Amino acid sequence: MRNATIVIGLVVVALIAGGIGAYMTTRGISQPPDAVAPEADAAKADAARAKAQAERAAREKAEAERARAEEAARAKAEAERAAREKAEAERARAEEAARAKAEAERAAREKAEAEKARAEEAARAKAEAERVARAKAAERRAAEKAEAERLAKLKAQREASARAAKAAPRSDADSFTHYRDLAHGGDAGAAFTLGEMYEAGRGVAPSNNWAYMWYSVAERRGMGKAKPKKEAVASKLQPVEIEQIDRQVQAIAGTRN
């Protein structure tokens, strides 16, 4: 700014000097020949210096403006770069937040599904346990009832056998007839006694086949001591005989047991 002021001052001085010389020329005022040439040369020199300084000042001004423009452009580019980096960073943060949110939601869904599956499995296990418990309780009650009925039937048969034994006739033939009727009526004790009578030939002709049959009937009707007697007699029979007798036993004991 100071250089520009100096240049402007010099230009003004040159202009004033030139104007004075022209005025003197038009008025016929002459100067001494020796004095005119140096003054003109000085004015020209001053004008040249002023022009040179003006051009230099203009160049410096242009360079300064170009430097300012370049600096402004660099600042703008830096600002734009910073803005882009900021926008990218914000976008990256937003994307990361979105991913984190999606992951949290996925984890929450998986947790909820796992808890639901565990609850359903627990409910199924509980229902199955309750069903098994009910089935076992029903089986136990049925078994207890069947056992009670079996024991009651066995007790009744034994009581009937005891009563029959007291009223049994004295001869073996009469006893055979008596126990046969009771055995056909479902009495296990009478069936066992028939087996003994057939095996020993007491009151009837001895027959291992019939002894085996009536021992088998007595066993099926709950007479435990009939089994070893049956097996002893079976050792005296042929397999085909045993097979035939077992079918008869099924027909007799299966309907009256």
Secondary structure, DSSP 8 states (H G I E B T S, - for coil): -HHHHHHHHHHHHHHHHHHHHHHHHHTT----HHHHHHHHHHHHHHHHHHHHHHHHHHHHHHHHHHHHHHHHHHHHHHHHHHHHHHHHHHHHHHHHHHHHHHHHHHHHHHHHHHHHHHHHHHHHHHHHHHHHHHHHHHHHHHHHHHHHHHHHHHHHHHHHHHHHHHH--SSHHHHHHHHHHHHHTT-HHHHHHHHHHHHHTSSS---HHHHHHHHHHHHHTT-TTHHHHHHHHHTTS-HHHHHHHHHHHHHHHHHH-
